[in-house]
Amino acid sequence: MEEFYQKGSILITTTHYGEIKRFAELHPDFITAAMDFDAEHLTPKYRLLIGQTGESNALWIAKKMAISDQILGKAQRYFSDRTYDLNKISVKKKRNAKNEKSETVEKNYYKGDKVFLLEKKISALVYQEIPLSENVKVYLDGEFIEVPKRRIALKFRAAELYPAEYDLETLFEDFHVRKERRDIDRGSKKAQLKLRNEALKRQQN
């Protein structure tokens, strides 16, 4: 500030540093100003106070935010005593037995889980795990395909996507097949007639 002043510059300086405030108070060609602050509600009042210097509200705000008195006391002491605690400590990371156990457990997939096929770069739905193998049957574009577990990644569990009472079987049926099945379940005469006609055709063949 002094260097620029001596070169004839006009300065506007903002700071929290006390020595700069003190310099402005002592110099006859500088004038101080501060922004008014509501310490009770921790909000600015958006009012410029000419001829004043603002106080830092950092410790006041910290106290209002329930920072411990021990920390505040140490911060206050450092304003005048710069003897910092520079002792190095060693922190050992605690081993989380629960996490270690979960990493060793083989990942299982369940009907309705949404997975990402790593080779095809597309999402699919799990239909079932293939017994006695490391493969999973998934539903993709109206077809069931078998893929190795190592080539899929879990995106969402079925429990995250559907309510508990949801009939997951409907996810793997064509819309028309699902509609026909529901028509039969509710006793639709049209659907029953279609079934009889199909049965007659099979007998004739």
C-alpha positions in Angstrom: 0.0 0.0 0.0 2.8 2.4 0.9 4.6 1.7 -2.4 1.6 2.3 -4.6 0.7 5.4 -2.6 4.1 6.9 -3.2 3.6 6.3 -6.9 0.4 8.3 -6.8 -2.0 5.4 -7.0 -5.6 5.4 -5.6 -6.1 2.3 -3.5 -9.0 0.4 -2.2 -7.8 -2.4 0.0 -9.8 -5.1 1.8 -8.3 -7.2 4.6 -8.7 -9.0 7.8 -5.0 -8.4 8.8 -4.8 -6.0 11.8 -1.5 -4.4 10.8 -3.0 -3.1 7.5 -5.9 -1.6 9.4 -3.4 0.0 11.8 -1.4 1.5 8.9 -4.6 3.0 7.4 -5.5 4.5 10.8 -2.1 6.2 11.2 -1.6 7.5 7.7 -3.2 10.9 7.1 -4.1 10.2 3.5 -5.9 6.9 4.2 -9.4 6.5 5.6 -10.8 3.3 7.1 -14.2 1.8 6.6 -16.0 -1.3 7.7 -19.1 -3.3 6.8 -21.6 -3.5 9.6 -22.3 -7.0 10.9 -25.1 -8.4 13.1 -23.1 -10.5 15.5 -26.3 -11.9 17.2 -27.7 -13.4 14.0 -24.4 -13.8 12.2 -25.6 -11.9 9.1 -24.2 -8.8 7.3 -26.2 -5.6 7.5 -24.9 -4.3 4.1 -24.0 -0.9 5.6 -20.7 0.8 5.1 -19.3 2.5 8.2 -16.8 5.2 7.1 -14.0 6.0 9.5 -14.2 2.7 11.4 -12.3 -0.6 11.4 -14.2 -3.8 11.5 -13.4 -6.5 14.0 -12.9 -10.1 12.9 -16.0 -12.1 14.0 -14.3 -15.4 13.4 -14.1 -16.5 17.1 -17.5 -15.1 17.9 -19.1 -17.0 15.0 -17.1 -20.2 16.0 -18.5 -19.9 19.5 -22.0 -19.5 18.2 -21.5 -22.6 16.1 -20.6 -24.5 19.3 -16.9 -25.0 18.7 -15.3 -26.1 21.9 -13.8 -23.6 24.3 -10.5 -25.4 24.3 -10.1 -24.8 20.5 -11.3 -21.2 20.8 -8.8 -20.6 23.7 -5.9 -22.0 21.7 -6.9 -19.8 18.6 -7.1 -16.7 20.9 -3.7 -17.4 22.4 -2.1 -17.7 18.9 -3.0 -14.1 18.3 -0.3 -13.0 20.6 1.8 -16.1 21.1 2.9 -17.7 17.9 4.4 -20.7 19.7 2.6 -23.4 17.7 2.4 -27.1 18.7 4.5 -28.7 16.0 4.9 -32.1 17.6 4.3 -34.9 15.0 1.9 -37.6 16.0 1.4 -41.0 14.5 -2.2 -42.1 13.8 -2.8 -45.7 13.1 -5.7 -46.5 10.9 -8.1 -48.9 12.7 -8.9 -52.1 10.8 -12.5 -52.5 10.1 -13.3 -56.2 10.5 -16.8 -55.7 9.1 -15.5 -54.2 5.9 -12.8 -56.8 5.5 -15.4 -59.5 5.9 -17.7 -57.9 3.3 -14.8 -57.7 0.8 -14.2 -61.4 1.0 -17.9 -62.4 0.6 -18.8 -63.3 -2.9 -21.3 -60.8 -4.5 -24.7 -62.3 -5.1 -27.4 -61.1 -7.5 -31.1 -61.3 -7.2 -34.1 -61.2 -9.4 -34.8 -57.6 -10.5 -31.3 -56.2 -9.7 -30.2 -53.7 -12.3 -26.7 -54.4 -13.6 -24.3 -53.0 -16.2 -22.9 -55.3 -18.8 -19.3 -54.3 -19.0 -18.7 -55.6 -22.6 -21.9 -54.4 -24.2 -21.9 -51.1 -22.2 -25.6 -51.4 -21.5 -27.9 -52.0 -18.5 -29.9 -55.2 -18.0 -32.0 -56.9 -15.4 -31.0 -60.0 -13.4 -33.4 -62.9 -13.8 -31.5 -65.5 -11.8 -28.1 -66.9 -10.9 -27.1 -70.1 -12.8 -26.7 -72.9 -10.2 -23.3 -74.4 -9.9 -21.7 -71.8 -12.0 -20.3 -68.2 -11.9 -22.8 -67.0 -14.5 -26.0 -65.0 -14.2 -29.0 -65.0 -16.5 -30.1 -61.4 -17.4 -32.9 -60.0 -19.4 -31.9 -57.7 -22.2 -34.0 -56.4 -25.1 -36.7 -59.0 -24.7 -34.2 -61.9 -24.5 -32.5 -63.9 -21.7 -28.8 -64.2 -22.0 -26.2 -65.8 -19.8 -23.1 -63.7 -18.7 -20.3 -64.3 -16.3 -20.5 -62.4 -13.0 -17.0 -60.9 -13.6 -18.4 -59.1 -16.6 -21.2 -57.3 -14.9 -21.4 -54.5 -12.3 -24.2 -53.9 -9.9 -26.1 -50.6 -10.4 -29.2 -50.9 -8.2 -30.7 -53.6 -6.0 -34.3 -54.6 -6.8 -35.2 -53.5 -3.3 -34.1 -50.0 -4.2 -36.1 -49.9 -7.4 -39.4 -51.6 -6.6 -41.8 -51.7 -3.6 -41.8 -54.9 -1.5 -45.1 -56.2 -2.9 -44.1 -55.6 -6.6 -44.4 -58.7 -8.8 -40.9 -58.9 -10.3 -42.0 -61.5 -12.9 -43.8 -58.7 -14.8 -40.4 -57.2 -15.6 -39.5 -60.2 -17.8 -42.7 -60.4 -19.7 -43.7 -58.8 -23.0 -46.5 -56.2 -22.5 -48.9 -58.2 -24.7 -48.2 -61.4 -22.9 -48.7 -59.7 -19.5 -51.9 -58.2 -20.7 -53.2 -61.5 -21.9 -52.3 -63.2 -18.7 -54.2 -60.6 -16.7 -57.2 -60.9 -19.0 -57.3 -64.6 -18.3 -56.9 -64.1 -14.5 -59.9 -61.7 -14.5 -62.0 -64.1 -16.6 -62.1 -62.3 -19.9 -64.3 -64.2 -22.4 -62.2 -62.9 -25.3 -59.0 -64.2 -23.8 -60.6 -67.6 -23.0 -61.8 -67.9 -26.6 -58.4 -67.2 -27.9 -56.9 -69.9 -25.6 -59.5 -72.4 -26.9 -58.8 -71.5 -30.5 -55.0 -72.0 -29.9 -55.7 -75.4 -28.3 -57.8 -76.5 -31.2 -55.0 -75.5 -33.7 -52.5 -77.5 -31.7 -54.8 -80.6 -31.7 -55.2 -80.3 -35.5 -51.5 -80.1 -36.0 
